[in-house]
Amino acid sequence: MTSFRLAMIQLAVTASKADNLKNAFLKIKEAANAGAQIVALPECFNSPYGVDYFPEYAEPVPNGETSRRLSEWSRENKVYLVGGSIPESGENGKLYNTCTIWSPNGDLLGSHRKVHLFDIDIPGKISFQESKVLSSGQHLTTFDTEFCRIGVGICYDLRFAEMAQLYREKGCQLLIYPGAFNMTTGPAHWKLLQQARAIDNQLYVASVSPARVEQAPYVAWGHSLAVNPWGKIITEAEETETIVYADIDLKYLQEIREQIPLTKQRRRDMYEIKEPIITAAAPSVVI
Ligand SMILES: NC(=O)CC(=O)C(=O)O
C-alpha cells in the first residue's frame, strides 16, 4: 500500500483529565470515520502542560487508565494510534513525558519518552524547565506499519536534526511529533523546523499540537501541520480545536529521493573535523 491517511487531532486540553479523555475518544472516532488509518494526538493531551501539573496527572505506562483507554480506542476504531504524550510515573519515582503507540488490535507497539527536555530561558518571554521534575528518555522510537516505518519524537525533540537523520537512516518515511510550541517559539520556529527536517531527510513530517487556550497556564501555538518530502505544507490547522488530515503518498516520496539522490551523494568522509583545519590564506597584496 503506497498511500494512507493520517489524522492530527488538535485537542483543546483542560484541567479535567476525564473531560480530556472523553474528548479524545470522540475525536478519534470522528477521524476513523473520515478514513484515517493512523491517528495522532497532541503532547500532554490528558493534562495541562507544566511542571506543576506533571506529578499530579502522572500515570504508569502501560498499566494506567489513559493507556488502557488508548488501547481500547485503537482496537475499536481499527487504527494505529499515536497517543500524543502523557506525564508517566516510571521506575524509582521518576517522571517522564511519554508517547505510547498502539496497533489496530490494541497492542502496545512502542513507548517514547521525550529524549530532549525543554529547558529554555528567553528573558521577558518564556522560561521553562522540564528537567525540574522530568527525567529524559534514553532511546529513540520507531514502529512498523503495513504502510511504512514511522519515527516518533516529542516537541523539543524536533529541534535536534541528528535524531531525525537517524530515523531516516533506520528507514523511516514519516516522522510524527506530538508537540506544544508556545506563543514565542511557535510563530518563529514551528513550521520552519518541520520543513527543515522534511527537506533534509526527504520524508513526511507531522506535528500535532494542543489547541490554543488563552487562559491555560501554558498557551500552545496550535497550527498542527504536515509537510511533504519536498518541504511543502500539505495541511495546517489554525489555533482552535480541530482535526486535520494528511494523505501520505509514498510513491511521491520515492520520486523525490530518486530525483535528488542525497543518500548516494553523501560524503561521510568529509563530516568529521580532522585537526588541523587548513584555512586558506588571504591573498597577499602586492604594492
Ligand atoms: N515545548 C517544547 O518541548 C518545545 C518548544 O516549545 C520549543 O522548542 O519551542
The ligand as a MOL file (V3000), in Angstrom:
LIG
                    3D

  0  0  0     0  0            999 V3000
M  V30 BEGIN CTAB
M  V30 COUNTS 9 8 0 0 0
M  V30 BEGIN ATOM
M  V30 1 N 7.5150 22.5380 24.4700 0
M  V30 2 C 8.5960 22.0100 23.9280 0
M  V30 3 O 9.0170 20.9230 24.2660 0
M  V30 4 C 9.3710 22.7010 22.8640 0
M  V30 5 C 9.0900 24.1000 22.4920 0
M  V30 6 O 8.0860 24.7060 22.8340 0
M  V30 7 C 10.1180 24.7320 21.6530 0
M  V30 8 O 11.1070 24.0710 21.3090 0
M  V30 9 O 9.9770 25.8980 21.3310 0
M  V30 END ATOM
M  V30 BEGIN BOND
M  V30 1 1 1 2
M  V30 2 2 2 3
M  V30 3 1 2 4
M  V30 4 1 4 5
M  V30 5 2 5 6
M  V30 6 1 5 7
M  V30 7 2 7 8
M  V30 8 1 7 9
M  V30 END BOND
M  V30 END CTAB
M  END
